[in-house]
Amino acid sequence: MAVRLYITLTSYASSRPQVLFIQSPLFTSSLLFRNNRLQLHKGIVAEVTENMNDGMWVEVRLIEAPQTPDEIGAVELCHAQDIVKILSAS
């Protein structure tokens, strides 16, 4: 199953953001940086706090967790396969 990623890029020449669509059978977390917001499975939104630079794992802080709201603010490891899309890039 392919992973679909949407990355919004803003050019200095244009005030209009451009959306870049990437479809890849394997996503690597090396594209992620601190403060990137991610959409994970089950509607979870998380913010990258640290990239392990191994291509698979990032540390994230949960911002939205619809099924388990008591976990909001928790910091945990996230595998690249759990990422649905990048919501914002820093």
N, C-alpha and C positions, 0 to 999 in steps of 0.2 A: 504494500500500500504506500502510495506517495504522500509525502508531507508537503503541504502548501504553506508557504510563508509570504506574507505581505509586508514589505518594508516601505515606509513613507520617506521620501527624500525631498528636501527643500533646497532649491537652487538659489544662489544669491542673485542670479539674473532674473529670476521669476519669483513672485511672492506666492505662486500657486504650487502646492506640494504635488509631487509626482509619486505614483504608487508603482513600485517594482514588484512583480510577481515572480516568485521562484518556486519551481516544482522539482523536487528531488527525492529519489528513493531513500536517501540517507541525509539527515540534517546533522551538521556539526556545530557544536556549541562554541567553537572558536570564533564564530561571527558575533558573539554576544559580548557586551561590555557592561560595566557597573551602571546601574540606573535604567537599563533597558526594561521596558514593561512587556510581559509575556502573557499570552492566553494559553492556559494549560487545559488538559482534559477536565471534564466535569464543571466547566464554567469558571474555573479558578483563574484569577489574575494575580500575577506575582511580579516582583521587581528584583532584578539581578543585584546581589550584594557582592558577589565574588565569582570570578571565572576560574575554574581549576586548571584551565589550559590543557586539558587532556582530550578535548574534542567531544566529550560525552557528558560531563557533569558541570553544573553551575549551582552556586548557593543562592537561594532566593528568599525573599520575605513575602509572605502571603498578604495580599491587599484585599482581595475579594475571594470568599470561599462560600458560595451559596448553600452547599449541603452541610458544611461544618463551620458556621460563623464563629465559634469559639476559638478556631485556629488562626483567625486574622491576626497578623503581627508576628506569627511564628516564623522562624528561620529554619529552612531545611534544604537538603540537597535535591536537585531536580535533574533527571536524566533527559538527554536530548529527545528521546522518543516521546516524552510527555508534553513537549511543546507543540501547540497547534499553530500559533503564529506569533510574530513579533508585533506588539501593539505600538510601541514607540522606541525609537533609537536615539541615543544621546550622542 
